[in-house]
Structure formats: structure tokens, C-alpha cells
């Protein structure tokens, strides 16, 4: 087993541990710190939506391997955006112990679910946004920039970081943590400490 394969397994194990303990997206509008902003991209922000205290338990290398290299490989292996959208994306979410299904853009999440939107850019480039309230969506611009907000699900978005690079809305997904529950700030801190030992 290669070093990257071992790291990938370790990263997935950490995420599975987090969600098995009941974590539900809890960032809301929490700003990323200088240390955590480089530990996740649009996919990680939208799908996992970890708080800063949890992101502190991951290395930059772990996050980049999963959310950048592995994600890019999945797009390339499947040969087309449509195959990625219909197969690989759900598989990658399932790795975390979460369920994911396509849903209507106006679908309303239940208490154990959250909604994520997939956008298609040029060639193999993709982008994600998540819904954190009824009329509020957020999306993180790459690895180095913070979060932008939208008051409704836009059909076409152009993150500030990318100048004239537009992304077209493709599909919304309902993600569910079947073991989800509200965790207090103390429980989140304890969870963060736990995964540092994985």
C-alpha cells in the first residue's frame, strides 16, 4: 500500500468517525481561520461543512489528497461529467457514512439532512454550494478564499476568485446523516480531540 493510499484511508476513517458520532453541518457563517481556510475546498465546505475545530484535526495534505486529487481522479476515470454526477459523487459521499440522493432544487431538508448543489464549469471543473437556511446558500471559492453567500440558488455563478469563469447549475442532492444529532460545542471539541488520535 502506498503512502497516499494509507493517508486516503486515514482521512476517510476520520470523516466516518465524525459522522458516526452524529455530526451535522454546523458552520453556519463561521469564518475560516488562516489555518483552516486552506484545509477545504468547495466540495469539502458544501458536503462535510466541518467547523474550524474539526478542520484543525486534519492536515492540509490529508484534505488535498481527498478533496482535490481523489475527486479529480474520479472525474477523469468516469470519463464524463454526467457519469461523475450520477455515480462517483454519491459514492464519494457514501464513503463518509452518509446517504445522498438527487432531489428537486426546492426540496426542503429534514433535521438530519442538508442540501448541496452541483455546478459544472469548463472541461472537468466543478463547483459546489450548500443551503444553510431557507434563503441562504454558501459556497467556498477554491482552497484559498473564504465563503460567498447567495440568497437563492443561482443558475449561473461566477466566484470572485475566477474572474470570468462561470459555473452552470446542474443538480441538487439531499445528504443525510442517519445517525445525526445536535452536538454541543463541548461535544464538538471532544470529537475534534478524538479524531486527532486516528
C-alpha positions in Angstrom: 0.0 0.0 0.0 1.4 3.4 -1.0 1.8 6.4 1.4 -1.1 8.2 -0.4 -3.4 5.1 -0.1 -2.7 4.9 3.6 -3.4 8.6 4.0 -6.6 8.3 2.0 -7.9 5.5 4.2 -6.9 7.5 7.3 -8.8 10.6 6.0 -11.9 8.7 5.2 -11.8 6.9 8.6 -11.7 10.3 10.3 -14.7 11.5 8.4 -16.7 8.4 9.0 -15.9 8.7 12.8 -17.1 12.3 12.8 -20.4 11.5 11.1 -20.9 8.2 13.0 -20.8 10.4 16.2 -23.8 12.3 14.8 -22.2 15.4 13.3 -24.5 17.6 11.2 -23.3 20.7 9.3 -22.6 23.3 11.9 -20.5 26.0 10.4 -23.4 28.3 9.5 -21.5 31.6 8.7 -18.4 30.8 10.8 -15.4 32.4 9.1 -12.5 30.2 8.2 -9.2 31.0 10.0 -5.8 31.4 8.4 -5.1 27.8 9.3 -8.4 26.2 8.3 -9.1 28.1 5.1 -6.5 26.0 3.2 -7.9 22.7 4.5 -11.0 22.5 2.4 -12.4 23.5 -0.9 -15.9 23.9 -2.3 -16.7 20.2 -2.1 -15.5 19.8 1.4 -17.3 23.0 2.5 -20.6 22.0 1.0 -20.7 18.3 1.7 -18.9 17.9 5.1 -19.1 21.5 6.3 -16.8 21.0 9.2 -16.3 23.6 11.9 -12.9 25.1 12.4 -12.3 23.0 15.5 -12.8 19.8 13.5 -10.8 21.0 10.5 -7.9 21.7 12.9 -7.7 17.9 13.3 -6.8 17.3 9.7 -3.6 18.1 7.9 -3.5 20.1 4.6 -2.1 17.0 2.9 -5.0 14.8 4.0 -7.6 17.2 2.8 -5.9 17.9 -0.5 -5.5 14.3 -1.3 -9.2 13.5 -0.8 -10.9 16.7 -1.9 -8.6 17.5 -4.8 -6.6 14.5 -6.1 -9.1 11.8 -5.4 -12.0 14.0 -6.6 -10.1 14.8 -9.9 -9.3 11.1 -10.4 -13.0 10.2 -10.0 -13.9 12.7 -12.7 -11.2 11.5 -15.1 -11.8 7.8 -14.5 -15.5 8.1 -15.3 -14.7 10.0 -18.5 -17.6 12.5 -18.4 -19.3 14.9 -16.1 -22.6 13.0 -16.4 -21.0 9.8 -15.1 -19.4 11.6 -12.3 -22.7 13.4 -11.4 -24.7 10.1 -11.5 -22.2 7.7 -9.9 -19.0 8.9 -8.4 -20.3 11.9 -6.4 -22.8 9.8 -4.5 -20.1 7.1 -4.0 -17.7 9.7 -2.5 -20.4 11.0 -0.1 -21.2 7.4 0.9 -17.6 6.9 1.9 -18.3 9.2 4.8 -21.2 7.0 6.0 -23.7 9.4 4.6 -26.7 8.9 2.2 -27.1 11.0 -0.9 -29.9 11.2 -3.4 -30.8 13.6 -6.2 -33.6 16.0 -5.2 -35.5 18.9 -6.6 -34.0 22.4 -6.2 -36.8 23.4 -3.9 -36.8 20.3 -1.8 -36.9 21.0 2.0 -34.3 19.2 4.1 -35.4 17.4 7.3 -33.5 17.8 10.6 -30.9 15.1 9.6 -30.4 16.3 6.1 -28.8 19.2 4.2 -28.9 20.2 0.5 -25.9 20.6 -1.8 -25.9 22.0 -5.3 -23.5 20.8 -8.0 -22.3 23.2 -10.7 -20.5 22.5 -14.0 -17.6 24.6 -15.2 -15.3 24.3 -18.2 -13.9 20.9 -19.1 -13.7 18.9 -15.9 -14.1 21.8 -13.5 -16.9 21.6 -11.0 -18.2 23.7 -8.1 -20.5 23.1 -5.1 -22.8 25.2 -2.9 -24.8 24.2 0.2 -28.0 25.5 1.7 -27.7 26.5 5.3 -31.1 28.2 5.7 -34.3 28.5 3.7 -33.0 31.6 1.8 -29.3 31.3 2.3 -26.7 29.3 0.3 -22.9 29.4 0.8 -20.0 28.3 -1.4 -16.3 28.3 -0.8 -14.1 29.6 -3.6 -11.3 27.0 -4.0 -8.7 26.3 -1.4 -7.5 29.8 -0.5 -10.5 32.1 -0.4 -13.4 32.4 2.1 -17.1 31.9 1.6 -19.5 33.7 -0.7 -23.3 33.8 0.0 -26.4 33.7 -2.1 -29.9 34.4 -1.0 -31.3 31.9 -3.6 -30.0 29.1 -5.6 -28.4 30.8 -8.7 -28.5 29.0 -12.0 -25.2 30.7 -13.0 -22.5 31.7 -10.6 -19.1 33.4 -11.1 -17.0 33.2 -7.9 -14.9 36.4 -7.5 -11.7 34.4 -7.4 -12.2 33.1 -11.0 -13.0 36.4 -12.8 -14.9 35.4 -15.9 -15.1 31.6 -15.1 -18.9 30.8 -14.9 -20.4 27.7 -13.4 -23.8 26.4 -14.5 -26.2 24.8 -12.1 -26.6 21.0 -12.7 -28.2 19.1 -9.9 -29.2 19.3 -6.2 -28.6 16.5 -3.8 -30.1 15.7 -0.4 -27.4 14.4 2.0 -28.5 12.6 5.2 -26.6 11.5 8.2 -28.8 8.7 9.6 -27.0 9.0 12.9 -27.2 12.8 13.0 -27.9 14.7 16.2 -27.3 18.1 17.7 -23.8 18.3 19.2 -22.9 20.9 21.8 -19.8 23.0 21.5 -18.2 20.9 24.2 -19.1 17.7 22.3 -17.6 19.1 19.1 -14.3 19.9 20.9 -14.2 16.4 22.3 -14.9 15.0 18.9 -12.0 17.1 17.5 -9.7 15.7 20.1 -10.8 12.2 19.4 -10.0 12.3 15.7 -6.5 13.7 16.3 -5.7 10.2 17.6 -6.9 8.4 14.5 
